[in-house]
Amino acid sequence: MRKLLSLCVGVLLFTGCATGSHDTQKSSLGVPRPFSALEAVIDSPGTVTVETIASSDWEADRGGLINLQHPRAQAAGLTPGQEPVQVYFHVLKHPTQGTFLIETGVERAMRDAPTQAAFGAMADSLKGMKFNMPLGDWLAQQKEAPRAVFLTHLHFDHISGMADVPAKTAIYTGPGELASSEHADAVIREGTQRALQGKDPIREWAYEADAAGRFAGVVDVFGDGSVWALWVPGHTPGSTAYLVRTPQGPVLFTGDACHTRWGWEHDVEPGTFSEDIARSAGSLAQLRRLAAEHPAMDVRFGHQR
């Protein structure tokens, strides 16, 4: 089981899992801004509340999560093996815009009827997963449906709850996420198609190059400075981090620009799960610089706390 899980996670789940068959369109939500606009407001308390929910506990290949060839990883004696991970969704509540999700956790059917889930062809590899709060369970407890899902990218472990998302809920990603993985494994292509079945076209953030070069692009999601999308390519071409201004201070959701706490604390980029490790290292450095400049920032990683 451990070998099967490692294979599935390493080859299928955290690497190419999107497909070019679903429609995309340029997002009309969000305003491209220079980094200086974010910098001007980042430390001012905001009005958006956030909650992180560990939808499931699992494990993944350490060499995919962390670049074990990095000198600091080698000096620390990190070795290949399995690393504990969690699959999250994050709930944003905006006082006037409503409720939004970052990521989707896992689908309820993955627990209750795994072969019927969107990624049911991978049911055998899910047997080691501990289910805490499938997205469908959480949605059933809510008085209102989320208005949109903001994805950091389109790998399996970030859309594995998408089938539970109401059909007309808007979905947002960075540019090129679908197009980048047209030749993904057939099992993942089929699962992704099923997860997105009946959903509206995926909306891609309208990033523009920032003259300051701090990030590949910056978008003010609601135009009020409360939620920001940061283009951090490397793990995937459209990888996006999100910065949310809460009453307690700024909260940064790195997505898989950084999977683990160890990688963040030791400035070591993700490993073989990333499409472009060198670019991934650059994006991680940008995020770490941002956090260092704002020590009150709460940083939430892709798969660990």
Summary of the structure (lengths in Angstrom):
residues: 305
radius of gyration: 17.8
end to end distance: 25.3
largest distance: 50.6
contacts: 1116
relative contact order: 0.21
helix: 31%
strand: 23%
